[in-house]
Amino acid sequence: MILGWRVPPAKRDKDLTTPATNVNPTSSLDSRLIDKILAAVREVEIIAMACEVINIQSPTGEELQMAEYMRGAFQQVGLNVTWQEVEEGRANVVGRWTGTGDGKNLMFNGHMDTSNTGREEFLTGIGYKPHAVVKDGAIYGLGIYNMKGALVCYTQALKALQRAGVKLKGDVIIAAVAGEIEKTQWGEYQGREYRGYGYGTHYLVNHGVLPDMCILGEPTDMHVVLEHFGSMWVRISCTGIYVHTAFCEGREEMNSIRRMHKLMETIMQWSAAWETKAAHGGKKAVVNLGGIRGGHAWRASRTPEKTDVFLDVRVPPTIPMSEARRDIQAVFLDLEKKHPDWGLEFETYVSVPGARVSQEHPMIRAIDASHERVMGQRPEREVVTWCSDASVLSRYGIETVNYGPSSGPRDAEGEKVHIKTLVDITKIYALIAAELCGAQ
């Protein structure tokens, strides 16, 4: 069964930005057990592990060392470890704490690849480098925000449950996956460093890891993200003549960059209309001009034979990707009719559907109850325009929510998360696992 397409209005939640008033956040856990679990969380161990994972450089395509570290961490906790080599030099690592077999199985999923490589010269902040810095009650470093911090919290939550003597009916799974970051192969950009967008999680579920439900600890500021948009990447191209500057007089309008300039007016009009038409959950369906290229910088004395524009179209979870594609393709077909001799081309080369989960799901109730126990109030709801591996998991019938540690958006200093945030959500993850997997 494919989930996540159009949802009948009667079955949709009325408001996904605030907790539902009819959700009972009461936990079934004994209060004494809750206190034991919370007391078993060790801040010093969270800090130490967070610094260790930051110091392992793991951009997309180079996750192997991080995978080996996570394998060791899972083995230390006594988990059954599965090593999935997704391709040479890249692996998923799955740790399973096996229950008695008569409960629900919960997966915590997190990607090991980082948003940046740490080698970008234009990113100078300490939080953009693979070197941990503890400062002003926060941990800075590449990946702590997106999303090595969550992998730390998952692992430390299981350690707390074990210290507290908890036995579970269901399994708790931690999946550390490769290749989640929003990037893809295209044209000359080939190789594992471009294989992201759910690459590892696709392999994970294709090869037998199928829990009942999943929490993704993406950086949500501890908000519950019940819905996120999908993403479709589009290329529109046009051709032109290739001649020396001295011989283009009278044929300037046949320059492919000039032609693209004319096409852009229509493309931008469509983009503005789409952002409003496909708005959802209080968020615009943003269309980003992700790239444009034409000609040769080393030979500006020649007119460019081809110019490409690349768009990132955000698609709400209520619109099928095929429908979104037809919408932008209709604009292209009209342009092609107007300019039949311009060699226009159209391509979609990424299609990642949006995802959603009902706030009535037991997993959401457990998050509400556990968050309220630790933080004193229920978590806020949010709809976001970024994508996550919930897009993959929900297609396999695995109900998935994004709920993870971060402390505000990245700033000039880069990635950071407050230590208190990491400690608090570790406690919450431990309580959630105990609740959903049937602590005995």
JORAQUI-V331058 format. One record per residue. N is the residue number from 1. RES is the residue in one letter. PHI is phi in whole degrees, -180 to 180 (999 if undefined). OMEGA is omega in radians with two decimals (NA if undefined). D_CENTER is the distance of its C-alpha to the mean C-alpha in Angstrom with 1 decimal. Layout:
n,res,phi,omega,d_center
N,RES,PHI,OMEGA,D_CENTER
N,RES,PHI,OMEGA,D_CENTER
This chain:
n,res,phi,omega,d_center
1,M,999,3.13,22.6
2,I,-94,-3.12,19.8
3,L,-104,2.96,18.0
4,G,99,3.10,16.2
5,W,-83,-3.07,18.9
6,R,-59,-3.13,21.4
7,V,-108,3.12,22.4
8,P,-55,-3.07,26.1
9,P,-53,-3.09,26.8
10,A,-65,-3.07,28.7
11,K,-100,-3.10,25.8
12,R,-87,3.07,23.3
13,D,-66,-3.08,22.9
14,K,-70,-3.08,25.0
15,D,-145,-3.10,22.9
16,L,-101,-3.12,19.3
17,T,-97,3.09,19.4
18,T,-131,-3.14,21.8
19,P,-60,3.12,22.5
20,A,-68,-3.10,24.8
21,T,-74,-3.11,28.4
22,N,-91,3.13,29.3
23,V,-88,3.12,26.8
24,N,-87,-3.07,28.8
25,P,-84,-3.06,27.0
26,T,-68,3.11,29.7
27,S,-87,3.08,28.8
28,S,-87,-3.09,31.0
29,L,-75,3.05,31.0
30,D,-65,-3.06,34.3
31,S,-61,3.12,34.4
32,R,-69,3.09,35.9
33,L,-67,3.09,33.2
34,I,-58,-3.14,30.6
35,D,-62,3.12,32.5
36,K,-64,-3.14,32.8
37,I,-65,-3.11,29.0
38,L,-63,-3.13,28.3
39,A,-72,-3.09,31.1
40,A,-87,3.11,29.7
41,V,-80,-3.06,26.7
42,R,-113,-3.13,27.5
43,E,-60,-3.09,26.3
44,V,-62,3.12,27.9
45,E,-73,3.08,26.0
46,I,-63,3.14,22.6
47,I,-62,-3.11,23.6
48,A,-62,-3.12,24.9
49,M,-67,3.12,22.0
50,A,-60,3.12,19.6
51,C,-66,-3.13,21.9
52,E,-64,-3.10,22.3
53,V,-73,3.06,18.6
54,I,-62,-3.07,18.3
55,N,-73,3.05,21.5
56,I,-98,-3.12,20.1
57,Q,-73,-3.07,18.9
58,S,-148,3.01,16.0
59,P,-66,-3.14,14.5
60,T,-53,-3.12,13.2
61,G,95,-3.12,16.2
62,E,-126,-3.04,17.9
63,E,-89,-2.96,16.3
64,L,-59,-3.12,19.6
65,Q,-62,3.10,21.1
66,M,-65,3.11,18.2
67,A,-63,3.12,18.3
68,E,-64,3.09,22.0
69,Y,-62,-3.11,21.6
70,M,-65,3.08,19.4
71,R,-60,3.11,22.0
72,G,-63,3.14,24.7
73,A,-65,3.12,23.1
74,F,-67,3.14,22.8
75,Q,-65,3.11,26.3
76,Q,-64,3.13,27.6
77,V,-83,3.11,26.4
78,G,85,3.13,28.1
79,L,-83,2.96,25.3
80,N,-77,-2.98,25.9
81,V,-107,3.01,23.8
82,T,-115,3.14,22.7
83,W,-106,-3.14,22.0
84,Q,-109,3.07,20.3
85,E,-79,-3.10,21.0
86,V,-77,2.97,18.6
87,E,-168,-3.10,20.8
88,E,-58,3.12,23.2
89,G,86,-3.14,21.9
90,R,-142,-3.13,18.5
91,A,-151,2.83,18.0
92,N,-93,3.04,16.0
93,V,-125,-3.08,17.8
94,V,-121,3.06,18.4
95,G,-110,-3.10,20.5
96,R,-123,2.99,22.3
97,W,-99,-2.98,24.7
98,T,-81,3.09,27.0
99,G,-91,-3.09,28.6
100,T,-79,3.07,31.9
101,G,100,-3.12,30.4
102,D,-117,3.09,31.2
103,G,-141,3.12,28.0
104,K,-78,3.13,24.5
105,N,-102,-3.12,21.8
106,L,-113,3.05,18.7
107,M,-111,2.89,15.7
108,F,-101,-3.06,13.5
109,N,-119,3.10,10.6
110,G,-151,-3.14,9.0
111,H,-90,-3.12,8.4
112,M,-93,-3.12,11.4
113,D,-77,-3.06,10.9
114,T,-101,-3.08,10.9
115,S,-61,3.13,10.0
116,N,-129,-3.09,13.8
117,T,-87,-3.00,16.7
118,G,90,-3.13,18.9
119,R,-106,-3.12,21.6
120,E,-69,-3.10,21.1
121,E,-69,-3.09,24.4
122,F,-83,3.08,23.4
123,L,-103,-2.97,21.0
124,T,-101,-3.10,23.7
125,G,-66,-3.10,22.4
126,I,-63,-3.14,22.5
127,G,-79,3.08,18.9
128,Y,-102,-3.10,18.0
129,K,-116,-3.14,20.1
130,P,-81,3.13,19.8
131,H,-139,-3.04,22.7
132,A,-70,3.05,22.4
133,V,-134,3.06,24.4
134,V,-101,-3.03,25.4
135,K,-153,3.03,26.7
136,D,53,3.08,27.6
137,G,76,-3.13,26.0
138,A,-132,3.05,22.6
139,I,-111,3.14,21.0
140,Y,-105,3.04,20.0
141,G,152,-3.08,18.5
142,L,-61,3.09,15.7
143,G,100,-3.10,12.8
144,I,-62,-3.12,14.1
145,Y,-85,-3.05,11.7
146,N,-135,-0.23,8.5
147,M,-140,3.14,8.9
148,K,-67,3.11,12.4
149,G,-58,3.13,13.9
150,A,-67,3.10,12.3
151,L,-60,3.08,13.8
152,V,-63,-3.08,17.0
153,C,-65,3.08,17.2
154,Y,-57,-3.06,16.7
155,T,-64,-3.12,19.5
156,Q,-70,3.08,21.7
157,A,-66,3.11,21.5
158,L,-66,3.09,22.9
159,K,-63,3.13,25.6
160,A,-65,3.11,26.6
161,L,-62,3.14,27.0
162,Q,-67,3.10,29.2
163,R,-61,-3.11,31.2
164,A,-80,3.11,31.9
165,G,75,-3.10,33.3
166,V,-74,2.97,30.9
167,K,-117,-3.04,31.3
168,L,-118,3.03,28.9
169,K,-81,3.13,29.6
170,G,-95,3.12,26.1
171,D,-88,2.91,23.9
172,V,-110,-3.10,21.1
173,I,-118,2.95,18.6
174,I,-115,3.12,16.3
175,A,-113,3.03,14.2
176,A,-100,-2.95,13.2
177,V,-113,3.08,11.6
178,A,-94,2.87,11.9
179,G,64,3.07,10.3
180,E,-105,-3.01,6.5
181,I,-55,-3.08,6.6
182,E,-69,3.05,7.6
183,K,-158,-3.10,11.2
184,T,-155,3.05,13.9
185,Q,-72,3.01,17.5
186,W,-163,3.07,20.1
187,G,54,-3.12,23.7
188,E,-79,-3.12,24.8
189,Y,-89,-3.07,21.3
190,Q,-118,3.08,21.4
191,G,115,-3.00,20.6
192,R,-66,3.14,18.0
193,E,-68,3.10,16.6
194,Y,-108,-3.12,15.4
195,R,-96,3.10,14.0
196,G,-122,3.09,10.2
197,Y,50,3.05,8.0
198,G,83,-3.08,8.2
199,Y,-57,-3.11,11.6
200,G,-71,-3.12,12.0
201,T,-70,3.00,11.0
202,H,-56,3.13,13.2
203,Y,-64,-3.10,15.9
204,L,-55,-3.06,15.4
205,V,-78,3.07,16.3
206,N,-68,-3.06,18.7
207,H,-120,2.83,20.6
208,G,93,3.12,21.4
209,V,-91,-3.00,18.8
210,L,-133,3.10,19.0
211,P,-76,3.07,18.8
212,D,-77,-3.07,19.8
213,M,-158,-3.05,16.7
214,C,-146,2.97,13.5
215,I,-112,3.04,11.9
216,L,-103,-3.11,8.4
217,G,-86,3.06,9.2
218,E,-60,-3.07,6.4
219,P,-72,-3.08,8.9
220,T,-107,-3.05,10.4
221,D,59,-3.13,14.0
222,M,64,2.97,14.9
223,H,-87,3.07,14.7
224,V,-92,3.13,14.0
225,V,-97,-3.14,11.5
226,L,-81,-3.12,13.4
227,E,-141,2.91,12.1
228,H,-140,3.14,9.5
229,F,-71,2.95,10.6
230,G,-99,-3.09,10.4
231,S,-139,3.07,11.1
232,M,-128,3.13,14.4
233,W,-102,-3.02,15.8
234,V,-126,2.99,19.6
235,R,-116,2.99,22.5
236,I,-123,-3.04,25.9
237,S,-130,2.99,28.8
238,C,-141,-3.14,32.5
239,T,-110,3.11,35.3
240,G,-157,3.14,38.4
241,I,-80,3.11,41.5
242,Y,-121,-3.12,41.6
243,V,-143,3.08,44.7
244,H,-68,3.13,46.1
245,T,-51,-3.07,46.0
246,A,-64,-3.06,49.8
247,F,-117,-3.12,49.8
248,C,-97,-3.13,47.2
249,E,-57,-3.11,49.6
250,G,87,3.13,49.8
251,R,-125,-3.08,46.6
252,E,-59,-3.08,44.1
253,E,-72,3.09,42.4
254,M,-90,3.04,41.6
255,N,-66,-3.06,39.2
256,S,-65,3.10,35.7
257,I,-70,3.08,34.2
258,R,-64,3.12,36.7
259,R,-64,3.11,35.9
260,M,-62,3.09,32.1
261,H,-58,3.11,33.1
262,K,-70,3.13,34.9
263,L,-64,-3.04,32.1
264,M,-63,3.12,29.6
265,E,-60,3.12,31.6
266,T,-69,-3.14,30.9
267,I,-62,-3.13,27.3
268,M,-70,3.07,26.8
269,Q,-64,3.10,28.8
270,W,-63,-3.11,26.6
271,S,-59,-3.14,23.4
272,A,-64,3.13,25.0
273,A,-67,3.14,26.1
274,W,-64,-3.09,22.7
275,E,-59,3.10,21.0
276,T,-85,-3.10,23.6
277,K,-59,-3.05,24.1
278,A,-99,3.11,20.5
279,A,-60,-3.05,19.8
280,H,-158,3.07,18.5
281,G,61,-3.12,18.2
282,G,81,-3.12,19.8
283,K,-120,3.04,17.3
284,K,-70,3.04,18.4
285,A,-85,-2.97,16.9
286,V,-59,3.00,16.6
287,V,-114,-3.11,17.9
288,N,-98,2.96,17.4
289,L,-79,-3.01,20.0
290,G,-80,-3.13,18.0
291,G,-176,3.03,21.1
292,I,-150,-3.14,24.7
293,R,-151,3.12,27.2
294,G,-173,3.11,30.8
295,G,81,-3.02,33.9
296,H,-136,-3.10,34.6
297,A,-59,-3.11,34.7
298,W,-80,-3.13,37.3
299,R,-143,-3.12,39.5
300,A,-69,3.10,39.5
301,S,-83,3.08,43.0
302,R,-123,3.04,41.6
303,T,-73,-3.08,40.1
304,P,-75,-3.11,36.5
305,E,-77,-3.12,36.7
306,K,-156,3.06,33.2
307,T,-134,-3.13,30.5
308,D,-119,2.95,26.9
309,V,-122,-3.06,24.5
310,F,-120,-3.10,20.7
311,L,-117,2.95,18.8
312,D,-110,-3.09,15.2
313,V,-103,3.11,15.9
314,R,-84,-3.00,13.6
315,V,-123,-3.12,14.7
316,P,-67,-3.09,15.0
317,P,-69,-3.14,14.6
318,T,-91,-3.13,18.4
319,I,-118,3.08,19.0
320,P,-62,-3.13,19.0
321,M,-61,3.14,17.7
322,S,-63,3.11,21.3
323,E,-69,3.10,22.6
324,A,-63,3.13,20.5
325,R,-63,3.13,21.6
326,R,-62,-3.11,25.2
327,D,-63,3.14,25.1
328,I,-75,3.12,24.4
329,Q,-65,3.11,26.5
330,A,-61,3.09,29.4
331,V,-65,3.12,29.4
332,F,-61,-3.11,29.5
333,L,-63,3.06,32.4
334,D,-65,3.11,34.3
335,L,-64,3.14,34.0
336,E,-64,3.10,35.1
337,K,-67,-3.14,38.2
338,K,-72,-3.05,39.1
339,H,-131,-3.05,38.7
340,P,-66,-3.10,39.6
341,D,-103,-3.12,40.7
342,W,-96,3.12,37.6
343,G,61,-3.08,35.8
344,L,-69,3.11,32.7
345,E,-132,-3.14,29.7
346,F,-135,-3.13,26.6
347,E,-151,2.89,23.5
348,T,-108,-3.04,20.0
349,Y,-126,2.91,18.0
350,V,-140,3.06,14.5
351,S,-145,-3.11,14.1
352,V,-115,-3.08,10.8
353,P,-67,3.02,12.0
354,G,-72,-3.10,11.0
355,A,-144,3.10,11.1
356,R,-154,3.08,13.4
357,V,-140,-3.13,15.4
358,S,-71,3.09,18.9
359,Q,-76,3.03,19.7
360,E,-87,-3.11,22.8
361,H,-64,3.12,21.0
362,P,-54,3.12,22.5
363,M,-63,-3.14,19.1
364,I,-70,3.10,18.8
365,R,-63,3.12,22.5
366,A,-66,3.08,22.1
367,I,-63,3.14,19.4
368,D,-57,-3.08,21.7
369,A,-65,-3.10,24.7
370,S,-70,3.12,23.3
371,H,-62,-3.13,21.8
372,E,-65,3.13,25.1
373,R,-62,-3.07,27.1
374,V,-87,-2.99,25.5
375,M,-100,3.11,24.9
376,G,88,3.10,27.8
377,Q,-158,-3.13,26.0
378,R,-73,-3.13,23.3
379,P,-74,3.05,19.8
380,E,-74,3.05,19.0
381,R,-100,3.11,17.0
382,E,-155,2.94,14.7
383,V,-106,-3.08,13.3
384,V,-124,-3.13,10.6
385,T,-97,3.05,10.3
386,W,-84,-3.13,6.7
387,C,-103,3.04,4.7
388,S,-146,3.11,2.8
389,D,-71,2.98,5.6
390,A,-60,3.09,7.8
391,S,-60,3.12,8.9
392,V,-75,-3.01,10.5
393,L,-63,-3.10,11.8
394,S,-66,3.10,13.4
395,R,-71,3.08,15.2
396,Y,-101,3.13,16.9
397,G,78,3.13,18.0
398,I,-95,3.14,15.9
399,E,-62,-2.98,15.4
400,T,-136,3.07,12.0
401,V,-130,3.02,11.2
402,N,-97,-3.12,8.8
403,Y,-159,-3.03,11.3
404,G,-152,-3.05,11.2
405,P,-88,2.90,13.4
406,S,-159,-3.06,13.6
407,S,-131,-3.10,16.8
408,G,84,-3.10,16.5
409,P,-72,3.04,14.8
410,R,-63,3.10,15.4
411,D,-122,-3.09,19.0
412,A,-61,-3.14,21.4
413,E,-83,3.07,21.3
414,G,95,-3.02,17.6
415,E,-82,3.06,15.5
416,K,-157,3.02,17.3
417,V,-141,3.10,17.2
418,H,-66,3.14,20.5
419,I,-60,3.13,22.1
420,K,-59,3.12,23.1
421,T,-62,3.13,19.5
422,L,-63,3.14,18.7
423,V,-67,-3.10,22.0
424,D,-61,-3.08,21.7
425,I,-75,3.01,18.4
426,T,-62,3.09,19.7
427,K,-61,-3.11,22.7
428,I,-66,3.11,20.7
429,Y,-59,-3.14,18.7
430,A,-63,3.13,22.2
431,L,-66,3.12,23.8
432,I,-61,-3.13,21.2
433,A,-61,3.13,21.6
434,A,-63,-3.13,25.4
435,E,-67,-3.01,25.4
436,L,-75,-3.07,23.5
437,C,-97,2.98,24.9
438,G,74,3.11,28.4
439,A,-63,-3.12,29.7
440,Q,-114,NA,33.4
